Amino acid sequence: MSILEQKTFISHIPPFDKLQEPELKTVVDAMDIAYFRKGEYLSRYTK
């Protein structure tokens, strides 16, 4: 996904849709895209 696609996508999702252009750019520049398989754990809690 390109930076422009990320920006377009995120700009339609609350609360990001309320950000001004410079703030939105900061968010998009800091984003990392990761893909996970269905059922894959992002983190597991163990005691």
C-alpha positions, 0 to 999 in steps of 0.5 A, spaced: 500 500 500 502 506 497 503 512 502 497 516 498 493 510 499 494 509 506 493 517 507 486 516 503 484 510 507 486 513 514 482 519 512 476 516 512 476 513 519 474 516 525 477 520 529 483 520 523 477 524 519 478 530 524 485 531 523 488 537 519 493 535 513 499 536 517 497 532 523 494 526 518 501 526 514 504 525 521 500 519 522 501 516 516 508 517 516 509 513 523 504 508 520 507 501 519 502 496 515 502 489 517 499 483 514 496 477 519 493 470 517 486 469 519 487 466 526 494 468 527 495 471 534 498 478 535 500 477 542 498 471 547 497 472 554 500 467 559 501 466 566 
